[in-house]
Amino acid sequence: MQPCFRIAGLAFAAMLGAAPALASPAPCGPDRIVKAATAYNALGESPVQAALAGRTPVTDEVFAEKLAEIRLDAGQCPQTGWVRIIAAGAELKWVERLEADTPPGEGRKAAHVPYVTQAMDHILAAQQDAPKYLRTAQFNLRYEDWYGIVKEAVKSMTSYAEAGHDVHPVLTETRPPLTCNEVTMAMATAAAAYETIGRPASLKLLDRLADACRGSQDRAHWSPLVQRAKAITQQVQDKKIAGKVDVHIYLRGALRDVSQYLEGKSAPFGLWQTRDQALLDKLLDEHGVSRVLYDPDSLKHVAREDWFAPGVIGTESAKISVALEISRNWTPKAAGIGAPTVEETGPARSAFLRAVSEMSAEADAAGQGIAGRLMINEALDLFQSGDIRTTETADLPGMPGWLHDVLRNTNLRKIAELEGETP
């Protein structure tokens, strides 16, 4: 259900008359925000809500007029956070009307997706001007008002994604730029809400939001880390995350993020409750995942020429030295930072693949094809989970899943081949 905005401190949903015309071009300050909020409330409730309440919904003509007005406001004030969030809410109300007209059984239509995408575009644009409390003669606009729209947008986006639609780049490898701020943190809270936390698409979103906030020096920005950890533990428990490698990497990531959030404290603390810790501990035990968090600075560095030497290969120090070298070859462009094109990410990821393949070739040349490739796979997992990173790559997203699989599986196939040759 979409929120309405407040007048004199009270929520109201009654249709209002058109706001007085502003001088053209209208300013993008409080007057324009009030104008957009007034038009938003005039959109009324969804047809389903109106039917349940025995009321007549706003006519198509009135809805179209007000929607066009809000879209114009957003076009003229692209850097005003309140206006962009209101525009997102208007697009979502339009989706509600489209869904109400969809025959039962037809599900989430692809034709609706562009409006959900547009709503998310508006919300992401508001990162540059996160809405602040605004009190005017007409409205008291609070966090609850704009968060309600963000929550509905995340709920709608993840719902359409779960139905198999490509909804928004924020759920893909070509993610748009994200910063850690009130808007992205509100998105994380929405993704971790009861209705959405179990959706794989919500975890994808939380992956990106946690990446944006993990490197912040302000611990108040770390809530997306434990919200992601909560999603991970629920989805591992529900078997939505499956496969030994994926479960290991996700649980290690949850452990690392919870450790950062708690800073040595014990649950309950902040958003991380005793039951959350109990579930994480239970899953770590069930899946045999180590609780040791590595500190690369405390371990002896092993020179590359000694990685595969007898007595060194397979040791903790050798494994971590390999993981750090893997990390040095990972770049922001390969990680998809700044929404680079495929033409840009392709060469960067190919170079990374070649660098790791050279390590495997060195293991073969040293006569350590089996043990060496096993160690490289363990190092790949340490890098991917974020346990072992250089300072430069600590806050970068890891490899896309397909690239991680290609590298691991190439080594596993070679290991199987070599084991078949062993007398």
C-alpha positions in Angstrom: 0.0 0.0 0.0 1.4 3.4 -1.0 1.6 6.0 1.7 -0.1 9.3 1.4 1.5 12.5 2.7 0.6 14.3 6.0 -1.3 17.5 6.5 -1.2 19.1 9.9 0.6 16.1 11.2 -2.2 13.6 10.2 -2.3 11.1 7.3 -5.0 11.9 4.7 -6.0 10.1 1.5 -8.8 12.3 0.3 -8.4 13.7 -3.3 -7.3 17.3 -3.2 -7.9 20.0 -5.8 -5.0 21.1 -8.0 -2.4 23.3 -6.4 -2.1 26.9 -7.4 0.1 27.4 -10.5 3.6 28.4 -9.8 5.7 30.8 -11.9 7.4 29.0 -14.8 10.0 27.7 -14.6 9.0 26.9 -11.0 11.8 26.8 -8.3 12.8 23.4 -7.0 12.5 24.2 -3.3 9.7 23.7 -0.8 7.0 25.2 -3.1 7.7 22.6 -5.8 7.9 19.8 -3.3 4.5 20.8 -1.9 3.1 21.0 -5.4 4.3 17.5 -6.2 3.1 16.1 -2.8 -0.4 17.6 -3.4 -0.5 16.0 -6.9 0.6 12.7 -5.4 -2.2 12.7 -2.9 -4.6 13.5 -5.7 -3.7 10.2 -7.3 -5.7 8.5 -4.5 -5.7 4.9 -3.4 -5.3 1.9 -5.6 -8.4 0.4 -7.2 -8.0 -2.7 -5.0 -7.8 -0.6 -1.8 -10.8 1.5 -3.0 -12.9 -1.6 -3.7 -12.1 -3.1 -0.3 -13.1 0.2 1.4 -16.2 0.5 -0.8 -15.0 3.8 -2.3 -14.8 4.9 -5.9 -11.2 5.2 -7.2 -9.8 8.3 -8.9 -10.9 8.4 -12.5 -8.4 7.5 -15.2 -8.5 11.1 -16.5 -7.7 12.7 -13.1 -5.0 10.1 -12.5 -3.4 10.7 -15.9 -3.4 14.5 -15.3 -1.7 14.3 -11.9 0.8 11.7 -13.0 1.8 13.9 -15.9 2.2 16.8 -13.5 4.5 14.9 -11.2 6.6 13.5 -14.1 7.0 17.1 -15.3 8.1 18.2 -11.7 10.7 15.4 -11.7 12.0 16.4 -15.1 12.3 20.0 -14.1 13.8 19.3 -10.7 16.0 16.2 -11.2 18.3 17.1 -8.3 15.5 17.5 -5.7 15.3 14.4 -3.6 11.8 14.9 -2.3 10.5 15.4 -5.8 12.3 12.3 -7.2 10.9 10.1 -4.4 7.4 11.5 -4.9 7.8 10.7 -8.6 8.8 7.2 -7.7 5.6 6.8 -5.7 3.5 8.0 -8.6 5.0 5.5 -10.9 4.3 2.7 -8.4 0.7 3.9 -8.1 0.5 3.6 -11.9 1.8 0.0 -11.6 -0.9 -0.7 -9.0 -3.6 0.4 -11.5 -2.1 -1.7 -14.3 -1.9 -4.7 -12.0 -5.6 -4.2 -11.0 -6.5 -4.4 -14.7 -4.5 -7.6 -15.2 -6.7 -10.7 -15.5 -6.2 -13.2 -12.7 -3.4 -15.8 -13.4 -1.4 -13.6 -15.8 1.0 -12.6 -13.1 3.6 -9.8 -13.3 3.5 -8.5 -16.9 6.6 -7.4 -18.7 4.7 -4.3 -19.9 4.7 -3.1 -16.2 8.4 -3.4 -15.7 9.5 0.0 -17.3 7.5 1.9 -14.6 9.1 -0.1 -11.8 12.4 0.6 -13.4 11.6 4.3 -13.6 10.6 4.3 -9.9 14.0 2.9 -8.9 15.8 5.4 -11.1 14.0 8.2 -9.2 15.0 6.7 -5.9 18.6 6.2 -6.8 18.7 9.8 -8.1 17.7 11.0 -4.7 21.0 9.8 -3.3 22.5 13.2 -4.2 19.8 15.0 -2.1 18.4 12.6 0.5 15.0 14.0 1.7 15.0 15.9 5.0 12.1 16.7 7.3 10.1 19.4 5.7 7.3 21.3 7.5 5.1 23.7 5.5 1.7 25.2 6.0 0.3 22.3 4.0 2.4 19.3 4.9 4.7 17.7 7.5 6.9 15.5 5.3 8.9 13.0 7.4 11.2 10.0 6.9 8.3 7.7 7.3 6.7 9.2 4.2 9.6 8.8 1.8 10.7 5.5 3.4 7.2 4.1 2.7 7.8 4.8 -1.0 11.3 3.3 -1.0 9.9 0.2 0.7 7.2 -0.3 -1.9 9.7 0.3 -4.7 12.1 -2.4 -3.4 9.2 -4.8 -2.8 7.9 -4.2 -6.3 11.3 -4.5 -8.0 12.3 -7.7 -6.2 8.8 -9.2 -6.8 9.1 -8.6 -10.6 12.7 -9.9 -10.5 11.5 -13.1 -8.8 8.9 -13.4 -11.6 11.8 -13.6 -14.1 11.9 -10.0 -15.3 15.1 -7.9 -15.8 13.9 -5.0 -13.7 16.9 -2.7 -13.0 20.7 -2.6 -13.4 21.1 -2.4 -9.7 20.4 -6.2 -9.6 22.9 -7.0 -12.4 26.7 -6.9 -12.8 26.4 -3.5 -14.5 25.2 -1.8 -11.4 24.8 2.0 -11.2 27.1 3.9 -8.9 26.0 3.7 -5.2 27.1 5.7 -2.2 26.4 5.1 1.4 23.7 7.5 2.5 20.2 7.8 3.9 18.6 6.6 0.7 20.8 3.5 0.2 20.4 2.6 3.9 16.6 2.9 3.5 16.8 0.6 0.5 18.7 -1.9 2.7 16.1 -1.7 5.4 13.4 -2.3 2.8 15.2 -5.3 1.3 15.6 -6.8 4.8 11.9 -6.3 5.7 9.8 -9.4 6.6 8.1 -9.5 3.2 11.2 -9.3 1.1 14.2 -10.7 3.0 13.7 -14.2 1.7 13.9 -13.3 -1.9 17.1 -14.0 -3.8 16.7 -10.6 -5.6 16.7 -8.9 -2.2 20.0 -10.5 -1.3 21.5 -9.3 -4.6 20.4 -5.8 -3.7 21.8 -6.1 -0.2 25.1 -7.4 -1.7 25.4 -4.1 -3.6 24.3 -1.9 -0.7 26.6 -3.6 1.7 29.5 -3.1 -0.8 28.7 0.6 -0.8 28.7 1.0 3.0 31.3 -1.5 4.1 34.2 0.9 3.7 32.6 3.8 5.5 34.4 5.2 8.5 31.1 6.0 10.1 29.8 2.9 11.9 26.3 4.3 11.7 26.5 3.4 8.0 27.1 -0.3 8.8 23.5 -1.4 9.2 23.4 -2.8 5.6 26.1 -5.3 6.6 24.0 -7.0 9.3 20.9 -6.7 7.2 22.7 -8.6 4.5 23.9 -11.2 7.1 20.3 -11.7 8.2 19.2 -12.3 4.6 22.1 -14.8 4.1 21.3 -16.8 7.2 17.6 -17.0 6.3 18.3 -18.0 2.7 20.9 -20.6 3.7 18.4 -22.1 6.2 15.7 -22.1 3.5 18.1 -23.7 1.0 17.7 -20.8 -1.4 21.5 -20.6 -1.2 22.8 -24.0 -2.1 26.0 -25.7 -3.1 28.9 -26.1 -0.8 31.0 -23.3 -2.3 28.2 -20.7 -2.3 27.1 -21.5 1.2 30.7 -21.3 2.4 31.3 -17.9 0.7 28.1 -16.4 1.9 28.4 -17.6 5.5 32.0 -16.4 5.6 30.8 -13.0 4.3 28.1 -12.8 6.9 30.6 -13.7 9.6 33.0 -11.0 8.4 30.3 -8.3 8.2 28.8 -9.1 11.6 32.3 -9.0 13.1 32.8 -5.5 11.6 29.4 -4.3 12.8 29.9 -5.6 16.4 33.5 -4.4 16.8 34.2 -6.9 19.5 30.8 -6.6 21.2 28.4 -9.4 21.7 24.8 -9.8 20.6 22.3 -8.3 21.3 23.7 -5.1 19.8 21.9 -2.7 17.5 20.2 -4.6 14.7 22.0 -7.9 15.5 20.0 -9.8 18.0 20.7 -12.9 20.1 18.5 -15.1 17.8 20.5 -13.8 14.7 23.8 -14.8 16.3 22.3 -18.2 17.3 21.2 -18.9 13.7 24.5 -17.9 12.3 26.4 -20.1 14.8 24.1 -23.0 14.0 24.7 -22.7 10.2 28.4 -22.3 10.6 28.5 -25.5 12.6 26.2 -27.4 10.2 28.2 -26.5 7.1 31.6 -26.8 8.7 32.5 -23.2 8.1 35.5 -21.8 10.0 35.0 -18.9 12.3 38.7 -17.8 11.9 38.9 -14.3 10.4 42.4 -13.8 8.8 44.7 -10.9 9.4 47.1 -10.9 6.4 49.5 -8.6 8.2 50.0 -11.1 11.0 51.1 -13.9 8.6 54.5 -14.5 7.0 54.6 -13.5 3.4 55.6 -16.2 1.0 57.5 -15.2 -2.2 55.8 -16.3 -5.4 58.7 -18.5 -6.4 58.2 -20.5 -3.2 54.4 -21.0 -3.3 54.6 -24.6 -4.6 57.8 -25.7 -2.8 57.6 -28.8 -0.7 56.9 -27.9 3.0 55.4 -24.6 1.9 52.5 -25.5 -0.5 49.2 -25.7 1.3 50.3 -23.8 4.4 48.2 -20.9 5.7 50.9 -18.4 4.8 51.2 -19.7 1.2 47.5 -19.8 0.7 47.0 -16.2 1.9 50.0 -15.0 -0.2 48.2 -16.5 -3.3 44.9 -14.9 -2.3 46.6 -11.5 -1.9 48.2 -11.8 -5.4 44.8 -12.7 -6.8 43.5 -9.6 -5.1 46.2 -7.4 -6.6 45.0 -8.4 -10.1 41.4 -7.4 -9.4 40.4 -3.9 -10.5 37.5 -1.6 -10.1 36.7 -1.9 -13.8 36.7 -5.7 -13.5 34.4 -5.4 -10.5 31.9 -3.2 -12.4 32.5 -0.1 -10.4 31.1 3.0 -12.2 28.8 1.0 -14.5 31.4 0.3 -17.2 30.3 -1.1 -20.5 30.8 -4.7 -21.5 33.6 -3.6 -23.8 35.4 -2.2 -20.7 34.7 -5.0 -18.2 35.5 -7.8 -20.7 39.2 -7.0 -21.2 39.6 -6.3 -17.4 38.1 -9.7 -16.5 40.0 -11.5 -19.2 43.3 -10.1 -17.8 42.3 -11.3 -14.3 41.5 -14.7 -15.7 44.9 -14.9 -17.4 46.7 -13.9 -14.2 45.0 -16.7 -12.2 45.6 -19.2 -15.0 49.3 -18.3 -14.9 49.4 -19.3 -11.3 47.9 -22.7 -12.1 50.5 -23.2 -14.9 53.2 -22.4 -12.4 51.8 -25.2 -10.1 51.9 -27.6 -13.0 55.5 -26.6 -13.9 56.6 -27.2 -10.3 55.1 -30.7 -10.4 52.4 -29.7 -7.9 49.4 -29.6 -10.3 47.0 -31.3 -7.8 48.1 -29.7 -4.5 48.8 -26.3 -6.2 45.5 -26.0 -7.9 43.6 -27.1 -4.8 45.5 -24.3 -2.9 44.7 -21.8 -5.7 41.0 -22.7 -5.4 41.1 -22.1 -1.7 42.8 -18.8 -2.3 40.1 -17.9 -4.8 37.4 -18.6 -2.2 39.2 -16.5 0.4 39.4 -13.6 -2.0 35.8 -14.0 -3.1 34.4 -14.1 0.4 36.3 -10.9 1.2 38.4 -12.6 3.9 41.7 -11.8 2.2 42.0 -8.6 0.3 44.6 -5.9 -0.3 43.7 -2.5 1.0 43.0 -1.3 -2.6 40.4 -4.1 -3.2 38.9 -4.4 0.3 35.7 -2.6 -0.6 35.3 -3.9 -4.2 32.6 -6.4 -5.1 34.1 -9.8 -5.8 34.0 -11.7 -9.1 30.7 -12.3 -10.8 29.6 -15.9 -10.0 30.3 -17.2 -13.5 33.9 -16.0 -13.4 34.5 -17.6 -10.0 33.0 -20.9 -11.3 35.1 -20.8 -14.5 38.3 -20.5 -12.6 37.5 -23.1 -9.9 36.0 -25.6 -12.4 39.0 -25.3 -14.7 41.3 -26.3 -11.8 39.0 -29.1 -10.7 38.9 -30.6 -14.2 42.7 -30.5 -14.4 43.0 -32.0 -10.9 40.7 -34.9 -12.0 42.8 -35.4 -15.1 46.0 -35.5 -13.1 44.5 -37.9 -10.5 43.6 -40.2 -13.3 47.2 -40.3 -14.4 48.5 -41.0 -10.9 49.6 -44.7 -10.6 
